[in-house]
């Protein structure tokens, strides 16, 4: 199989595969987590995708009749204020943990994939996948719809090229042209705080954005 075809196949792992900022550490800390029930429920997006959002705890406990395992107790403790998000489009389904947090009165979500419909990607390919965090701007409209926008890689690339930020990162990818942030969660939050109030052009412009309407 040609390399380009392999890359396209891997893209089903996550619709954000190549154009959003990715981080090894969460974009939030315990102090900034801010849970809201407005995101819960079933949604459809503007691109014919289907979304279902539950509390992470309810998803973990689903089907339990006896004692909860030690591992699941640890997961519940870590993500008790997080969502379990399922996203389906064109017959492909992916699952994420989304943790809501607030910085300077702006709500965000920290997305990390937890499972997906591999479609035929073999186990060796799967073993090379690193589950990175992504930053999502979260806004509730007056009509109840929700707008989610992923932090676009082009924005942070501009900042690096202009010398406006110094944050720990590595360049990755076949062409070494993708950014992976390696800073701590506290350092990431400081960056987001400054970015919110910055005059950066096209600050939240992104290719990956959805408007969700309740079903």
C-alpha positions, 0 to 999 in steps of 0.5 A: 500500500502506498504511504499516502493511502496508509496516512489516509487510513490512519486519519479515521482514528481521529477527524482531527488527525493533522490540523489541530494542536496536540499535547502530551499533557492535559490542557487543564488542571484540577483547579480549572475543571468546570462541569456543565450539564448543557453538553449532555445529551444527543446532538447532530452537527452541521456536517451530518455527524451524530454525537452522544454525550454522557457523564464519564462515570455513568458510562463506566458503571453501565452494566455493572451489577456487582463490585466495581473494579479497582481500575474503574474506580481509579478512572472514575476518580480521575474523570468524575467531572468529565464527559464520555463522548461518542461521535459517528460519521459515515459509519465510523465511530470514535469515543473520547473523554472530554474534560470541561474547564474554564480559563478567564471565563471562557469554557474549553474542552480537553479531548482525548480519544479512548477508543475508535472503530479501527475499520481494518487497521491491524494491531501493529499499526494500532500499537504505534498510536499515541493518544494526545490531548486537543484543545476545544473552545466551547460556546453555548448560543442563545438558542441552545446550540453549542459551537465547538472549535478545535485549536488549529495547528496553523495558529500555533505555527504562526506564533512559533514562526513569529517568535511570539511564544516559547513553549516546550514542543517537538516537531513530528510527522513524516515531514517533521512539520507537525507540532506536539506540545510537551509542556506541563498542564500548568505551562499550557494553561499559562499559554492559553491565558495569554492567548485568550487576551492576545490580539493574534489575528484569526485567533480561533479560526479553524478547519475543525469546528462543529455546531451541535443541535440537540436531537 
